Amino acid sequence: MSRVPELLLTDLRHLIDDLGKAGGQIGPSIYNTAQHVRLAPPAEGVWPGIEWLMTQQQADGGWGPASMPIARDVPTLAAVLALHKASERKTVRGAVREGLAFLRRQSSLWSGPLPEDIPIGAELILPTLLDEAAYIGLDIPCRPCYSALRALGERRRRMIKQLCPGAGSTASHSWEAWGSHPDPALLDDSGGVGHSPAATAAWLHAAADREDLIAERAAASAFLRQACAATGLDLPGVAPAVWPYPRNEQTVSLFTLLLAGLLDEPLLETALKAQVADMWHGMRPEGQGISDTFSADGDITAMSFAVAHHFGYTPVRATLRRYIVGDGCMTYSQEMQRSLSATAHAAHALALLGDDPTPLLDNLCAQRSPERLWEGDKWHASWTYITGHTISALLAVGRSDEALAALPALLDRQHPDGSWGVTEARDEETANITLALLDIERSEALPEQLRGALTRAGAWLIRQYRPLDEATGACWIGKELYRPRRIARTLHLSALLGCLRSGYIPLT
């Protein structure tokens, strides 16, 4: 065991070197794959994608992780439509029937008020898919169940029409659900539309007969091939949830290292300085986004400011404050659902920059669950993410009593094996809470009973570690749940190193 720290640091150093390369790495997406093979089939044909989709269907007939039921309708209906189009095989027809039966059971979830954490663009995408399914005669769920979602979608469509969004805009990310005219101005520098395989496939479908767009169609097709490579599966047509997203991968990973207290690790110094310098060089007057050509947002701007400040750069606080409205931080302008985590990250950054984050933190504390935790974030399906990050934001301004109020529930929610979590990505979820507890320990406020919890978590994390094998499982919210591959590995490695440094993983 004595060489474990060296192994982990070497693994992490190489990972840091690779952050953002080739547009980032991200796990495969059911929804984007289904739209790709249905609307713009790859040159190799549809069957690699169709067969992969078949392997992803769950025993209950639906697609997508069961940990977030409301995120399953979009990938399930998209998969049903893709399989229906290729339904000459009996097994495919059976999968379509089971998928439709699942959707009919699911429809009641959409009755009543909508939660804040619905998947990205669901108000546009799901009604569009339902209408397409009805048009081809599929037996879809009852229409009244989706009345609130359709109403929200109509509001969004009116806003989009007024804004006339262009390349790299947030609206372009869901172009497949509202666009029809293949305007070449929608293609960004990546060659795709909205950093989205689904939107790009829809654009290609709309432009299929446009002889005047031959060059643009070639660029869009090349985009889809490059995006599929980011999944690591090497299957034609199997596409990721979003691509490219180099700044998102870079910034979130670096912010994770900040939370872990690893930004001053000597063995990581060269790799970190190069990444932070590159991150700072890419900063725009309006902040930072998932890439240099996509809309800047308050969440990534906040995290990048926190990291940059640690390395001696001087972020302009007014840039971050443009995203703060009242007692919350917006991720994007014109958004309809707010993000708790964007508010937590903005509060953390403001605290480090010497500004006053009190209204933001007061707002977050007012939104705690009865257990004194945080749940229901817009960008993440697990309570561990927003809870862990809010604890660290509170500690950054010395509000340790409010951070410590979460500890009884953290102890109660730890699984017998030492992990935390409610999704299939328990490596990430366990790392989120582990980093928060280690942050509390650095503030010298960790109760003795939580030290045992950290020991159990460290033992679980080291059992899961495989230097040459990548874990799976999705807990981040896009159009469906997805896995940011390098971010997930950074989380796991950071938590492991933190446990080792603090003695929660014995070296003998």
Secondary structure, 3 states (H helix, E strand, C coil): CCCHHHHHHHHHHHHHHHCCHHHCCECECHHHHHHHHHHCCCCCCCHHHHHHHHHHCCCCCCCCCCCCHHHCHHHHHHHHHHHHHCCCCHHHHHHHHHHHHHHHHHHHHHCCCCCCCCCCCHHHHHHHHHHHHHHCCCCCCCHHHHHHHHHHHHHHHHHHHHHCCCCCCCHHHHHHHCCCCCCHHHECCCCCECCCHHHHHHHHHHCCCCHHHHHHHHHHHHHHHHHHHCCCCCCCCCCECCCCCHHHHHHHHHHHHHHCCCCCCHHHHHHHHHHHHHHHHCCECCEEECCCCCCEEHHHHHHHHHHHHHCCCCCCHHHHHCCEECCEECCCCCCCCCCHHHHHHHHHHHHHCCCCCHHHHHHHHHCCCCCCCCCCCCCECCHHHHHHHHHHHHHHCCCHHHHHCCHHHHHHHCCCCCCCCCCCCHHHHHHHHHHHHHHHHHCCCCCHHHHHHHHHHHHHHHHHCCCCCCCCCCCEECCCEECEHHHHHHHHHHHHHHHHHCCCCCCC
